[in-house]
């Protein structure tokens, strides 16, 4: 079949077929989808889908140097779009999860960090794999509450 032979209805049906096979949480983690859906349909159901019981959101400021001594804000529920924008200093962008090391469920950055010449965030950059770009400016991360404790980071050293 040629591309020009595909009708809108055929496209929509195939897209629905694909989407039905993908877990909703995976769809919400696609860059921009969560923000769009939340902006239009904000409710507690979205928060319940995206947050586990032990998850928290924390700011990693550019001056932070230790994951268990963070100086920024903490949220036990998903922060509002306004909270996110205030924390990162502008428009937000979800860092692709494929860049994050285990433990980081979501990382929200300033989408214009390069153009605004925001300072390097060494601690946030250390939470990403070697092939990702450095993080600029303050960020918000979604993690298990234990992830920001001294015990979590030192447990391997004690073994």
C-alpha positions as CSV (number, residue, x, y, z in Angstrom):
1,X,0.0,0.0,0.0
2,X,1.2,3.5,-0.9
3,X,1.3,6.3,1.7
4,X,-1.1,8.4,-0.4
5,X,-3.6,5.5,-0.3
6,X,-3.9,5.7,3.5
7,X,-7.0,7.5,4.7
8,X,-7.4,9.4,7.9
9,X,-9.7,6.7,9.2
10,X,-7.1,4.0,8.4
11,X,-4.4,6.0,10.1
12,X,-6.6,6.6,13.2
13,X,-7.5,2.9,13.5
14,X,-3.9,1.7,13.2
15,X,-2.8,4.3,15.8
16,X,-5.5,3.2,18.2
17,X,-4.4,-0.4,17.7
18,X,-0.8,0.5,18.5
19,X,-1.7,2.6,21.5
20,X,-3.9,-0.1,23.0
21,X,-0.8,-2.3,23.2
22,X,1.3,0.2,25.1
23,X,0.9,0.7,28.8
24,X,-0.6,4.2,29.6
25,X,2.4,5.2,31.8
26,X,4.7,4.7,28.9
27,X,2.6,7.0,26.7
28,X,2.5,9.6,29.5
29,X,6.3,9.5,29.7
30,X,6.7,10.5,26.0
31,X,8.1,14.1,26.0
32,X,5.3,16.6,26.1
33,X,2.4,14.1,26.4
34,X,1.9,14.4,30.1
35,X,2.0,18.2,30.1
36,X,-0.5,18.3,27.3
37,X,-2.9,15.9,28.9
38,X,-2.6,17.4,32.3
39,X,-3.1,20.9,31.0
40,X,-6.4,19.9,29.4
41,X,-7.6,17.1,31.7
42,X,-6.0,17.8,35.1
43,X,-7.3,15.4,37.7
44,X,-6.1,13.0,40.5
45,X,-6.3,10.0,38.1
46,X,-3.2,11.3,36.2
47,X,-1.3,11.8,39.4
48,X,-2.2,8.3,40.5
49,X,-1.1,6.8,37.2
50,X,2.3,8.6,37.2
51,X,3.2,8.4,40.9
52,X,4.0,5.3,43.0
53,X,3.1,5.5,46.7
54,X,6.8,6.1,47.7
55,X,7.7,8.5,44.9
56,X,8.7,12.1,45.5
57,X,9.7,14.9,43.3
58,X,12.8,16.9,44.3
59,X,14.8,19.9,43.0
60,X,18.4,19.4,42.2
61,X,19.9,22.9,42.3
62,X,23.1,23.8,40.4
63,X,24.9,24.3,43.7
64,X,23.9,20.9,45.1
65,X,26.7,18.4,45.5
66,X,25.1,15.5,47.3
67,X,21.9,13.6,46.6
68,X,21.0,13.2,50.3
69,X,21.7,16.9,51.1
70,X,19.6,18.6,48.5
71,X,18.7,22.3,49.2
72,X,15.7,22.6,46.9
73,X,12.0,22.0,47.2
74,X,10.4,18.5,47.7
75,X,6.9,17.4,46.6
76,X,5.1,14.3,47.7
77,X,2.6,14.8,44.8
78,X,3.3,15.7,41.2
79,X,4.3,19.4,41.1
80,X,2.0,21.7,39.1
81,X,3.2,23.0,35.7
82,X,3.7,26.4,37.4
83,X,5.9,24.8,40.1
84,X,8.0,23.1,37.5
85,X,8.4,26.2,35.4
86,X,9.4,28.2,38.5
87,X,11.9,25.5,39.6
88,X,13.7,25.2,36.2
89,X,13.3,28.9,35.4
90,X,11.2,28.7,32.3
91,X,9.6,26.3,29.8
92,X,10.0,22.6,30.9
93,X,11.1,19.6,29.0
94,X,11.2,16.0,30.1
95,X,14.6,14.4,29.7
96,X,14.2,11.2,27.7
97,X,14.1,8.3,30.2
98,X,16.6,6.4,28.1
99,X,19.3,8.9,29.3
100,X,18.6,8.4,33.0
101,X,20.3,6.0,35.3
102,X,18.2,3.7,37.4
103,X,16.5,5.4,40.2
104,X,15.5,8.5,38.2
105,X,12.0,8.0,37.0
106,X,11.6,11.4,35.4
107,X,13.9,14.5,35.0
108,X,12.4,17.8,34.1
109,X,14.8,20.5,32.7
110,X,14.6,23.9,31.2
111,X,14.1,23.4,27.5
112,X,16.0,26.6,26.7
113,X,18.9,25.9,29.1
114,X,21.6,26.1,26.3
115,X,20.2,29.4,24.8
116,X,19.8,31.0,28.2
117,X,23.4,29.9,29.1
118,X,22.3,28.3,32.4
119,X,25.0,27.0,34.6
120,X,26.1,23.4,34.5
121,X,24.3,21.1,37.0
122,X,27.0,18.5,37.9
123,X,24.9,16.5,40.3
124,X,22.0,16.2,37.9
125,X,24.4,15.3,35.1
126,X,25.8,12.5,37.2
127,X,22.3,10.9,37.2
128,X,22.5,10.4,33.4
129,X,24.3,7.9,31.3
130,X,27.6,8.8,29.6
131,X,26.1,9.4,26.2
132,X,23.7,12.2,27.2
133,X,24.3,16.0,27.1
134,X,25.2,17.8,30.4
135,X,22.3,19.2,32.4
136,X,22.1,22.9,32.6
137,X,20.2,24.8,35.3
138,X,18.1,23.6,38.2
139,X,16.0,20.4,37.5
140,X,13.2,18.4,39.1
141,X,13.5,14.6,39.4
142,X,10.9,12.0,40.3
143,X,12.5,9.3,42.4
144,X,11.7,6.7,45.1
145,X,11.9,8.5,48.5
146,X,14.7,6.3,49.5
147,X,16.8,7.5,46.6
148,X,17.6,10.8,48.4
149,X,18.8,9.2,51.6
150,X,22.4,8.7,52.8
151,X,21.6,5.0,53.4
152,X,20.7,4.5,49.8
153,X,24.0,6.0,48.5
154,X,26.3,4.4,51.0
155,X,24.8,0.9,51.2
156,X,27.2,-0.6,48.6
157,X,30.2,1.0,50.3
158,X,29.3,-0.8,53.5
159,X,28.9,-4.2,51.9
